[in-house]
Amino acid sequence: MGQQHLEEIELESYLDGQLSWLSRRRVQGHVESCESCRARLEALRARRGYLERMRVQLERLEQADDQAMRTGLRGEG
């Protein structure tokens, strides 16, 4: 009988550092031996990295917009 794949919530919890030591070791061992779950974990990491980069970029754009608004308002007065 083949091994059962990890649930998405287990992979999420693993990345979030929310698993107990024993559960973390179980997930690590499974990911080392299961190509499918390893690929899903890497895809999840990549997606999180992308979302974080987009969050930072959005924050920078909002700051630049705020600065432009303040500069523009001072110039109009």
Long-range contacts (C-beta under 8 A, 24 or more apart in sequence): 3-30, 3-33, 3-34, 5-34, 5-36, 5-37, 5-40, 6-30, 6-31, 6-34, 6-37, 6-40, 8-40, 11-37, 11-40, 11-41, 11-44, 12-44, 14-41, 15-41, 15-44, 15-45, 15-48
